[in-house]
Amino acid sequence: MFKKKAIALLLTAAMVFSMTGCQKQENTEEKNETQPASAVNESGTVEEAGKFDENGISAPGELPICEEPITISVFVKETADIADITQHTVFKELTEKTNIQFDFLVVPEDGAKEKLNMLLASGDYPEVIMGGGFTNADLVKYGTGEGILIPLNDLIEKQCVNLKERWADNPQIKEMMTSPDGNIYGIPAMDSGGMPHGTISYKLWMNTEWLKNVGMDMPETTEEFRQVLQAFKEQDANGNGDPNDEIPLSGATGTWAADIYLFLLNAFDYFNPDNGYLKLKDGKISGTADTEGLKKGLEYISELYADGLIDPAALTQDSSQLVALGNKEDVVLGAASCGHLGMFVNIEDGDRAKAYDNLLPLEGPDGYRGIPAQHGPQVSGAEFVITDKCQNPEAAIKLADLFCSEEWSVRTQVGIKGKQWDDADEGTFGADGETPATRKYLNLTTDASNETQDYKLGWVIRLLEPDWKTTFQVVGDINEPGNYEARLLQCTEKLRPYAADVDDIPPFFLDEETGTQISSMKTAIDDYVRASIVEFITGEKSVEKDWDKYLAGLDKLQYSDYIALNQKVYDDNYK
């Protein structure tokens, strides 16, 4: 059972980046002539709206939000794949539909967190912060502690239709959003109902055409996996006559689930850095950075590396370099570690994309076979907050509520009707094969398409979404680009029977002092363990000779105290 006093802990440290410049859009005095009085009904269509209140704000769920145009200042980060955010079609449409104009403070993604922290410290910050990556510790600091973030409880109760539907779908989410003082200071992100393909993120994709070429089946054990990689390296697996251009296994760092060791180590024991090198089972928290299974797994991976079966660049290259490798004119990549196939292969390259399939978890030499998996929707932190500078908080919260609707989730994450998607074909069904479909993809792109676009926002801003992905039709070959989301769900579900026998670590809020202590300890442990793993894999350190030194380093970082502190916090809140 959740206890009311504290429900979420960020077990990840705030990332610190080097500061980069920002740009601010000039205020515009131009009046928006498009002021339709409209409301969103249960079917998601627009109908005649009611009256505005004394503050010029429409009723819950109705558009436009404001009777007369207003301007709200907004902090937002801009990712490399998004065109000029100040001219983005999503925000242009929002202005047309809501009568809200945006005075943007745009910060590049690299350095956004540091820039935001500096703004908050200076007192010169905007009215709304979108995509700020607030942790639960941040919400306590800037909400409960400093009063920069305003409580949203009453605003949500009065104005939010869609957000409260998300609470009704998953009642625990409201509790996860509630800070120890009883207030809600921000709205978190949740991808399509909370249980999409990201609930099992450690995946490894293998080229099945190469398997046929070398006369082998999908490996199911670590030894079979070794033999497959060896065959890829030695037998001209891509069949182009060059026996030396094949790369058996690669990945990337600094991006989602692409480190080559994440999937492989889970053939030896439960290993999930996303949980802060912790695991929870039957109320007991233990560590995963000092286990015998980790040691054996690193010995195995270091042998693969020494035999030339792992791309050395995998331990240093970024996602764009992995994309370049996966999309070379000649197929040179046998297997890749990453959260989804479209992170390294352009899914519109039909034959190439169809060739890759994800492995089942491998069985290790001691019989362990598992994979970290999320068992239910979880949220933490916030991606939309309203500051004490805001002159129109009711309008701001209604804007946030739009991002929690199915209509605007599809608009911000897929694109424009008639261009990126359209109404489903008659008689078609969604990913489950039973629910009638309402939409179909016309143009679905992923990271590997290398496209800069202005029709969707991705992770620039997304909030508590309903399960919109299952509304899209699945017709024909599951490997067709238009079925990609359904394909990823299928790839994920075939892993679920192998979900590790551990419990989800629930999020907690902490007081600022405890949150700072845990965050500081975790940052040091994260850096040390990640660096040590790479050194063991590359042979810079010997697993056989240097393991005890590694454990001694964990002791110096008070790893056991870190585990005990998390256990105490868990006990205080959940027992």
C-alpha positions as CSV (number, residue, x, y, z in Angstrom):
1,M,0.0,0.0,0.0
2,F,1.1,3.5,-0.7
3,K,1.5,5.8,2.3
4,K,0.2,9.3,1.8
5,K,3.1,11.2,3.3
6,A,5.7,10.3,0.6
7,I,5.4,8.5,-2.6
8,A,8.3,9.0,-5.0
9,L,12.1,9.0,-4.9
10,L,14.4,9.8,-7.7
11,L,17.1,7.2,-7.6
12,T,18.9,9.0,-10.4
13,A,21.1,12.0,-9.9
14,A,20.6,15.3,-11.7
15,M,22.7,15.4,-14.8
16,V,25.1,18.2,-15.1
17,F,26.0,19.5,-18.5
18,S,28.1,22.4,-19.8
19,M,26.1,25.5,-20.4
20,T,25.2,26.6,-23.9
21,G,23.4,29.7,-25.2
22,C,19.7,30.3,-25.4
23,Q,17.4,32.4,-27.5
24,K,14.2,34.2,-26.6
25,Q,11.4,35.0,-29.0
26,E,10.2,38.6,-29.1
27,N,6.8,39.2,-27.6
28,T,4.1,39.7,-30.3
29,E,1.3,42.1,-30.0
30,E,-0.5,40.7,-33.0
31,K,-3.9,39.5,-32.1
32,N,-4.9,36.0,-33.1
33,E,-8.0,36.3,-35.3
34,T,-8.8,32.6,-35.0
35,Q,-10.8,32.4,-31.8
36,P,-13.2,29.5,-32.2
37,A,-15.5,28.8,-29.3
38,S,-15.2,25.1,-29.0
39,A,-15.1,22.2,-26.6
40,V,-13.6,18.7,-26.8
41,N,-16.3,16.1,-26.2
42,E,-15.9,12.4,-25.2
43,S,-15.2,11.4,-28.8
44,G,-12.4,13.9,-29.1
45,T,-14.2,16.1,-31.6
46,V,-14.9,19.8,-31.3
47,E,-18.3,21.1,-30.5
48,E,-19.9,24.4,-29.5
49,A,-18.5,25.8,-26.2
50,G,-20.1,27.5,-23.3
51,K,-19.3,30.8,-21.6
52,F,-16.1,32.1,-20.2
53,D,-15.7,32.9,-16.5
54,E,-15.0,36.3,-15.0
55,N,-11.3,35.8,-15.7
56,G,-11.9,35.0,-19.4
57,I,-11.1,31.3,-19.0
58,S,-13.3,28.7,-20.6
59,A,-14.9,25.7,-18.8
60,P,-12.9,22.5,-18.2
61,G,-12.2,20.7,-21.4
62,E,-13.4,23.6,-23.6
63,L,-11.5,25.5,-26.2
64,P,-10.3,28.2,-26.7
65,I,-8.8,28.3,-23.3
66,C,-8.9,32.1,-23.2
67,E,-11.6,34.5,-24.4
68,E,-8.9,37.0,-25.4
69,P,-5.3,36.3,-26.5
70,I,-2.7,36.1,-23.7
71,T,1.0,35.5,-23.7
72,I,2.8,33.0,-21.4
73,S,6.5,32.9,-21.1
74,V,7.9,29.3,-21.5
75,F,11.2,27.6,-20.9
76,V,11.7,24.7,-23.4
77,K,14.6,22.6,-24.6
78,E,15.2,21.9,-28.2
79,T,16.6,18.6,-29.4
80,A,18.7,18.1,-32.6
81,D,15.8,16.4,-34.5
82,I,13.3,19.3,-33.9
83,A,13.2,22.3,-36.2
84,D,13.0,25.9,-34.7
85,I,10.7,25.5,-31.8
86,T,9.5,29.1,-32.0
87,Q,8.0,28.3,-35.4
88,H,7.0,24.7,-34.7
89,T,3.6,23.7,-36.1
90,V,2.5,22.2,-32.8
91,F,2.8,25.5,-31.0
92,K,1.3,27.4,-33.9
93,E,-1.8,25.2,-33.7
94,L,-1.9,25.5,-30.0
95,T,-2.1,29.3,-30.3
96,E,-4.9,29.0,-32.9
97,K,-6.8,26.6,-30.7
98,T,-6.2,28.1,-27.3
99,N,-5.6,31.9,-27.7
100,I,-2.4,31.5,-25.9
101,Q,0.7,32.9,-27.5
102,F,4.2,31.8,-26.3
103,D,7.2,33.9,-25.4
104,F,9.9,31.2,-25.7
105,L,13.1,30.8,-23.9
106,V,14.7,28.0,-26.0
107,V,17.7,26.1,-24.7
108,P,19.6,23.4,-26.5
109,E,19.1,20.0,-24.9
110,D,22.8,19.7,-24.1
111,G,23.2,22.0,-21.1
112,A,19.4,22.6,-20.5
113,K,19.4,21.3,-16.9
114,E,22.3,23.5,-15.9
115,K,20.8,26.5,-17.6
116,L,17.5,25.9,-15.9
117,N,19.1,25.6,-12.5
118,M,20.9,28.9,-13.0
119,L,17.7,30.7,-14.0
120,L,15.9,29.4,-10.9
121,A,18.7,30.5,-8.7
122,S,18.8,33.9,-10.2
123,G,15.1,34.6,-9.9
124,D,14.8,35.4,-13.6
125,Y,12.7,32.5,-14.9
126,P,9.6,32.2,-17.0
127,E,6.0,31.4,-16.1
128,V,6.0,27.8,-17.3
129,I,8.8,25.3,-17.7
130,M,8.2,22.5,-20.2
131,G,10.5,19.5,-20.4
132,G,12.6,20.7,-17.6
133,G,13.4,17.2,-16.3
134,F,12.5,18.0,-12.7
135,T,13.4,15.2,-10.2
136,N,11.3,14.6,-7.1
137,A,14.1,16.2,-5.1
138,D,13.8,19.3,-7.4
139,L,10.0,19.4,-6.7
140,V,10.6,19.4,-3.0
141,K,13.4,22.0,-3.2
142,Y,11.7,24.4,-5.6
143,G,8.1,23.7,-4.5
144,T,7.9,22.9,-0.8
145,G,11.2,24.6,0.1
146,E,11.5,27.8,-2.0
147,G,8.0,28.3,-3.3
148,I,9.1,28.9,-6.9
149,L,6.8,26.1,-8.1
150,I,3.1,26.7,-7.2
151,P,0.9,23.9,-5.9
152,L,-1.4,22.6,-8.7
153,N,-3.9,20.7,-6.6
154,D,-6.8,23.2,-6.8
155,L,-6.0,24.1,-10.4
156,I,-6.1,20.4,-11.4
157,E,-9.3,19.8,-9.5
158,K,-11.0,22.8,-11.1
159,Q,-9.7,22.7,-14.7
160,C,-8.2,19.3,-15.7
161,V,-10.4,16.8,-17.5
162,N,-7.8,14.6,-19.2
163,L,-5.3,14.4,-16.4
164,K,-8.0,13.2,-14.0
165,E,-8.9,10.6,-16.5
166,R,-5.3,9.3,-16.3
167,W,-5.7,9.2,-12.6
168,A,-8.9,7.2,-13.0
169,D,-7.1,4.8,-15.3
170,N,-4.2,4.3,-12.9
171,P,-5.1,5.6,-9.4
172,Q,-1.6,5.1,-8.0
173,I,-0.3,7.9,-10.4
174,K,-1.9,10.6,-8.3
175,E,-0.2,9.3,-5.2
176,M,3.1,9.1,-7.1
177,M,2.7,12.8,-7.9
178,T,1.9,14.0,-4.4
179,S,4.8,15.4,-2.4
180,P,5.2,14.9,1.4
181,D,3.4,18.2,2.1
182,G,0.3,17.0,0.2
183,N,0.9,19.2,-2.8
184,I,1.4,18.4,-6.5
185,Y,4.0,20.7,-8.0
186,G,4.3,19.3,-11.5
187,I,3.0,16.9,-14.1
188,P,5.3,14.0,-15.1
189,A,5.7,12.2,-18.4
190,M,4.2,8.8,-19.2
191,D,4.4,7.2,-22.6
192,S,1.1,5.9,-24.0
193,G,-0.6,4.6,-21.0
194,G,2.5,3.7,-19.1
195,M,3.1,0.2,-20.5
196,P,4.6,0.5,-24.0
197,H,7.6,-1.2,-25.4
198,G,9.9,0.8,-23.0
199,T,8.8,-1.3,-20.1
200,I,11.5,-3.8,-21.1
201,S,14.2,-1.6,-22.5
202,Y,17.3,-3.9,-22.6
203,K,17.0,-5.5,-26.0
204,L,19.6,-7.0,-28.4
205,W,18.8,-7.0,-32.1
206,M,20.3,-9.7,-34.4
207,N,20.5,-9.9,-38.2
208,T,18.5,-13.1,-39.1
209,E,19.7,-13.0,-42.7
210,W,23.2,-13.3,-41.5
211,L,22.2,-16.3,-39.3
212,K,20.8,-18.0,-42.4
213,N,24.0,-17.2,-44.3
214,V,26.2,-18.9,-41.7
215,G,23.7,-21.8,-41.1
216,M,22.8,-21.0,-37.5
217,D,19.7,-20.4,-35.4
218,M,19.0,-17.6,-32.9
219,P,21.2,-18.2,-29.9
220,E,19.6,-19.0,-26.6
221,T,22.7,-19.4,-24.4
222,T,25.7,-17.3,-23.8
223,E,27.9,-20.0,-25.4
224,E,25.7,-20.2,-28.5
225,F,25.8,-16.4,-28.7
226,R,29.6,-16.5,-28.7
227,Q,29.6,-19.0,-31.5
228,V,27.2,-16.9,-33.6
229,L,29.4,-13.8,-33.2
230,Q,32.4,-15.8,-34.2
231,A,30.7,-17.0,-37.3
232,F,29.6,-13.5,-38.2
233,K,33.3,-12.4,-37.9
234,E,34.8,-15.3,-39.9
235,Q,32.3,-16.4,-42.5
236,D,31.6,-13.3,-44.7
237,A,28.1,-13.2,-43.2
238,N,26.9,-10.3,-45.4
239,G,28.0,-12.2,-48.5
240,N,29.7,-9.3,-50.2
241,G,33.0,-11.1,-50.7
242,D,34.9,-9.1,-48.1
243,P,35.4,-11.3,-45.0
244,N,36.7,-8.4,-42.9
245,D,34.0,-5.8,-43.0
246,E,31.5,-7.5,-40.7
247,I,31.0,-6.1,-37.2
248,P,29.5,-8.8,-35.0
249,L,28.2,-6.6,-32.2
250,S,28.0,-2.9,-31.6
251,G,26.1,-0.4,-29.5
252,A,26.4,3.2,-28.2
253,T,26.7,5.1,-25.0
254,G,24.8,8.1,-23.7
255,T,21.5,7.0,-25.3
256,W,18.7,4.8,-24.4
257,A,19.6,1.2,-23.4
258,A,22.4,1.0,-26.0
259,D,25.4,0.0,-23.9
260,I,26.4,-3.4,-25.1
261,Y,26.7,-4.9,-21.6
262,L,23.1,-4.2,-20.4
263,F,21.4,-7.1,-22.1
264,L,24.4,-9.5,-21.8
265,L,25.0,-9.1,-18.1
266,N,21.4,-10.2,-17.4
267,A,22.4,-13.7,-18.5
268,F,24.3,-14.0,-15.2
269,D,22.2,-12.1,-12.7
270,Y,19.8,-9.3,-12.4
271,F,21.5,-6.0,-13.4
272,N,19.7,-2.7,-13.9
273,P,21.6,0.5,-13.6
274,D,18.3,2.4,-14.1
275,N,17.4,1.3,-10.6
276,G,20.6,2.8,-9.1
277,Y,22.3,-0.6,-8.9
278,L,19.6,-1.8,-6.6
279,K,16.9,-4.4,-6.6
280,L,13.8,-4.9,-4.5
281,K,12.3,-8.3,-3.6
282,D,9.8,-9.0,-0.9
283,G,10.5,-5.7,0.8
284,K,14.3,-6.1,0.9
285,I,16.6,-3.8,-1.1
286,S,20.0,-5.2,-2.1
287,G,22.8,-4.2,-4.4
288,T,23.6,-5.3,-8.0
289,A,27.0,-3.7,-8.4
290,D,28.9,-6.2,-6.3
291,T,27.5,-9.6,-7.1
292,E,29.2,-12.8,-8.2
293,G,27.0,-12.8,-11.3
294,L,28.2,-9.4,-12.4
295,K,31.8,-10.6,-12.0
296,K,31.1,-13.7,-14.2
297,G,29.3,-11.6,-16.7
298,L,32.2,-9.2,-17.1
299,E,34.6,-12.1,-17.5
300,Y,32.4,-13.3,-20.4
301,I,32.0,-10.0,-22.1
302,S,35.7,-9.2,-21.8
303,E,36.5,-12.5,-23.6
304,L,34.1,-11.5,-26.4
305,Y,35.9,-8.1,-26.6
306,A,39.4,-9.7,-26.6
307,D,38.3,-12.0,-29.4
308,G,37.3,-9.1,-31.6
309,L,33.6,-9.9,-31.4
310,I,32.6,-6.5,-30.0
311,D,33.1,-3.2,-31.9
312,P,35.5,-1.2,-29.8
313,A,33.7,2.0,-30.8
314,A,30.5,0.6,-29.1
315,L,31.9,1.8,-25.7
316,T,32.5,5.4,-26.8
317,Q,30.3,6.2,-29.8
318,D,27.1,8.2,-29.6
319,S,23.7,7.4,-31.2
320,S,24.4,9.2,-34.4
321,Q,27.5,7.1,-35.0
322,L,25.5,3.9,-34.4
323,V,22.9,5.1,-36.9
324,A,25.7,5.7,-39.5
325,L,27.0,2.2,-38.9
326,G,23.5,0.6,-39.1
327,N,22.7,2.3,-42.3
328,K,25.9,1.8,-44.3
329,E,25.3,0.9,-48.0
330,D,26.6,-2.6,-47.4
331,V,25.1,-4.2,-44.3
332,V,28.0,-4.6,-41.9
333,L,26.3,-4.9,-38.5
334,G,25.4,-8.4,-37.2
335,A,23.8,-7.4,-33.9
336,A,23.2,-4.2,-31.9
337,S,22.2,-3.4,-28.3
338,C,19.5,-0.6,-28.0
339,G,16.0,0.0,-26.8
340,H,14.4,-0.3,-30.2
341,L,15.4,-1.2,-33.7
342,G,14.8,2.2,-35.2
343,M,17.6,3.6,-33.1
344,F,20.2,2.2,-35.6
345,V,18.2,1.2,-38.7
346,N,15.9,3.3,-40.8
347,I,12.7,1.4,-40.6
348,E,11.7,2.6,-44.1
349,D,14.6,0.6,-45.5
350,G,12.3,-2.4,-45.6
351,D,14.6,-5.4,-46.3
352,R,17.2,-4.2,-43.8
353,A,14.7,-3.5,-41.1
354,K,12.9,-6.8,-41.6
355,A,16.2,-8.7,-41.3
356,Y,16.7,-7.8,-37.6
357,D,14.8,-9.4,-34.7
358,N,15.4,-9.2,-31.0
359,L,16.9,-12.1,-29.0
360,L,15.2,-13.8,-26.1
361,P,17.2,-13.3,-22.9
362,L,20.2,-15.5,-23.0
363,E,20.7,-18.3,-20.5
364,G,24.0,-18.1,-18.6
365,P,26.4,-20.9,-17.6
366,D,24.7,-21.1,-14.1
367,G,21.2,-21.4,-15.6
368,Y,20.1,-17.8,-14.9
369,R,17.9,-16.3,-17.6
370,G,16.1,-13.0,-16.9
371,I,15.5,-9.4,-18.0
372,P,14.6,-6.3,-16.1
373,A,10.9,-5.4,-16.7
374,Q,8.5,-2.8,-15.4
375,H,5.3,-4.4,-14.1
376,G,3.0,-1.4,-14.0
377,P,2.8,2.4,-14.9
378,Q,5.3,4.5,-12.9
379,V,6.0,8.2,-12.9
380,S,8.4,10.4,-11.1
381,G,9.5,14.1,-11.2
382,A,7.8,16.5,-13.6
383,E,8.0,17.8,-17.2
384,F,5.5,20.6,-16.8
385,V,5.6,23.1,-13.9
386,I,4.0,26.5,-13.3
387,T,6.2,29.1,-11.4
388,D,5.2,31.9,-9.1
389,K,5.8,34.3,-11.9
390,C,2.7,33.0,-13.8
391,Q,0.0,35.6,-14.3
392,N,-2.6,33.1,-15.7
393,P,-2.1,29.8,-13.9
394,E,-5.6,28.5,-14.9
395,A,-4.8,29.0,-18.5
396,A,-1.4,27.3,-18.0
397,I,-2.9,24.2,-16.3
398,K,-5.5,23.9,-19.1
399,L,-2.6,23.9,-21.6
400,A,-1.0,21.1,-19.6
401,D,-4.2,19.2,-19.6
402,L,-4.3,19.3,-23.4
403,F,-1.0,17.4,-23.5
404,C,-2.7,14.7,-21.4
405,S,-5.4,14.1,-24.0
406,E,-5.5,11.5,-26.7
407,E,-6.0,14.0,-29.4
408,W,-2.9,16.1,-28.5
409,S,-0.8,13.1,-27.6
410,V,-1.2,11.9,-31.1
411,R,-0.6,15.4,-32.5
412,T,2.6,15.9,-30.6
413,Q,4.0,12.4,-30.9
414,V,2.9,11.4,-34.4
415,G,2.1,14.6,-36.3
416,I,-0.6,16.1,-38.5
417,K,-3.8,14.3,-39.7
418,G,-3.6,13.7,-43.4
419,K,0.2,13.9,-43.5
420,Q,1.6,11.6,-40.8
421,W,-1.6,9.8,-39.9
422,D,-5.2,9.5,-40.9
423,D,-8.5,7.7,-39.9
424,A,-8.2,3.9,-39.8
425,D,-9.4,1.7,-42.7
426,E,-12.8,0.2,-42.1
427,G,-12.8,-3.1,-40.3
428,T,-9.2,-2.9,-39.0
429,F,-8.0,-3.6,-35.5
430,G,-5.2,-2.3,-33.2
431,A,-2.2,-4.1,-31.9
432,D,-4.2,-6.6,-29.7
433,G,-6.1,-7.8,-32.8
434,E,-9.4,-7.2,-31.1
435,T,-9.9,-3.5,-30.4
436,P,-11.2,-1.7,-33.5
437,A,-8.6,0.7,-34.8
438,T,-9.3,4.5,-35.1
439,R,-6.1,5.7,-36.8
440,K,-3.4,4.5,-39.2
441,Y,0.1,5.7,-39.9
442,L,0.9,7.4,-43.2
443,N,4.5,8.3,-42.3
444,L,6.3,6.9,-39.3
445,T,9.9,7.9,-38.7
446,T,12.4,7.0,-35.9
447,D,15.8,8.3,-34.7
448,A,17.6,6.5,-37.6
449,S,15.8,8.5,-40.3
450,N,18.1,11.5,-39.5
451,E,15.2,13.9,-40.1
452,T,14.9,17.4,-38.7
453,Q,11.1,18.1,-38.6
454,D,8.5,20.5,-37.3
455,Y,5.4,18.3,-37.1
456,K,5.9,16.4,-33.8
457,L,7.7,17.1,-30.5
458,G,8.8,13.7,-29.2
459,W,10.4,14.0,-25.8
460,V,10.7,17.8,-26.0
461,I,7.4,17.7,-24.1
462,R,5.0,14.8,-23.3
463,L,2.9,14.4,-20.2
464,L,0.5,11.8,-18.9
465,E,-0.6,10.1,-22.1
466,P,-3.5,7.7,-22.5
467,D,-2.9,4.4,-24.3
468,W,-3.0,6.0,-27.8
469,K,-0.5,3.7,-29.6
470,T,-3.0,0.8,-29.6
471,T,-5.5,2.9,-31.5
472,F,-3.5,2.6,-34.7
473,Q,-4.4,-0.2,-37.1
474,V,-2.1,-3.2,-37.8
475,V,-2.6,-4.5,-41.3
476,G,-0.4,-6.9,-43.3
477,D,3.2,-7.8,-42.5
478,I,4.1,-6.8,-39.0
479,N,7.5,-5.6,-40.3
480,E,6.0,-2.9,-42.5
481,P,6.9,0.6,-41.3
482,G,3.3,1.5,-40.5
483,N,3.1,-1.4,-38.0
484,Y,6.4,-0.5,-36.3
485,E,4.9,0.4,-32.9
486,A,2.9,-2.9,-32.9
487,R,6.0,-4.8,-33.9
488,L,7.9,-3.3,-30.9
489,L,5.1,-4.3,-28.6
490,Q,5.3,-7.8,-29.9
491,C,9.0,-7.8,-29.5
492,T,8.6,-6.7,-25.9
493,E,5.8,-9.1,-25.0
494,K,7.9,-12.1,-26.1
495,L,10.4,-11.1,-23.4
496,R,7.9,-10.7,-20.6
497,P,7.8,-14.4,-19.6
498,Y,11.5,-13.9,-18.8
499,A,11.0,-10.9,-16.5
500,A,13.3,-11.0,-13.6
501,D,11.8,-12.2,-10.3
502,V,12.1,-8.8,-8.6
503,D,9.6,-6.1,-7.7
504,D,9.3,-2.6,-9.1
505,I,11.2,-0.1,-6.9
506,P,8.5,2.5,-6.2
507,P,9.3,6.2,-6.5
508,F,9.6,8.2,-3.3
509,F,9.7,11.8,-2.4
510,L,12.4,12.7,0.1
511,D,13.1,15.7,2.3
512,E,15.8,17.9,0.7
513,E,18.6,16.7,3.0
514,T,18.0,13.0,2.4
515,G,17.4,13.5,-1.3
516,T,20.7,15.4,-1.6
517,Q,22.6,12.7,0.3
518,I,21.2,9.8,-1.8
519,S,21.7,11.8,-5.0
520,S,25.3,12.6,-4.2
521,M,26.1,9.0,-3.2
522,K,24.4,7.6,-6.3
523,T,26.2,10.0,-8.7
524,A,29.6,8.8,-7.4
525,I,28.6,5.1,-7.5
526,D,27.2,5.5,-11.0
527,D,30.4,7.1,-12.3
528,Y,32.6,4.5,-10.7
529,V,30.7,1.4,-11.7
530,R,30.2,2.5,-15.3
531,A,33.9,3.4,-15.7
532,S,34.9,0.1,-14.0
533,I,32.7,-2.0,-16.3
534,V,34.3,-0.4,-19.4
535,E,37.8,-1.0,-18.0
536,F,37.0,-4.6,-17.2
537,I,35.5,-5.2,-20.7
538,T,38.4,-3.6,-22.5
539,G,41.0,-5.4,-20.4
540,E,42.4,-2.2,-18.9
541,K,41.5,-4.0,-15.6
542,S,41.5,-7.7,-15.1
543,V,38.4,-9.2,-13.6
544,E,40.5,-12.0,-12.1
545,K,43.1,-9.8,-10.6
546,D,41.3,-6.5,-9.9
547,W,37.9,-7.5,-8.7
548,D,38.7,-7.1,-5.0
549,K,40.1,-3.7,-5.7
550,Y,36.9,-2.8,-7.4
551,L,34.9,-4.0,-4.4
552,A,37.2,-1.9,-2.1
553,G,36.4,1.1,-4.3
554,L,32.7,0.5,-3.8
555,D,33.3,0.3,0.0
556,K,35.0,3.7,-0.1
557,L,31.9,5.1,-1.9
558,Q,29.8,3.8,1.0
559,Y,27.8,1.5,-1.3
560,S,26.5,-0.6,1.7
561,D,25.4,2.6,3.4
562,Y,23.7,3.7,0.2
563,I,21.7,0.5,0.1
564,A,20.8,0.8,3.8
565,L,19.6,4.4,3.3
566,N,17.4,3.4,0.5
567,Q,16.1,0.5,2.6
568,K,15.2,2.9,5.4
569,V,13.4,5.2,3.0
570,Y,11.5,2.3,1.5
571,D,10.5,1.1,5.0
572,D,9.4,4.5,6.2
573,N,7.1,4.9,3.2
574,Y,5.8,1.4,2.4
575,K,5.9,-0.7,5.5
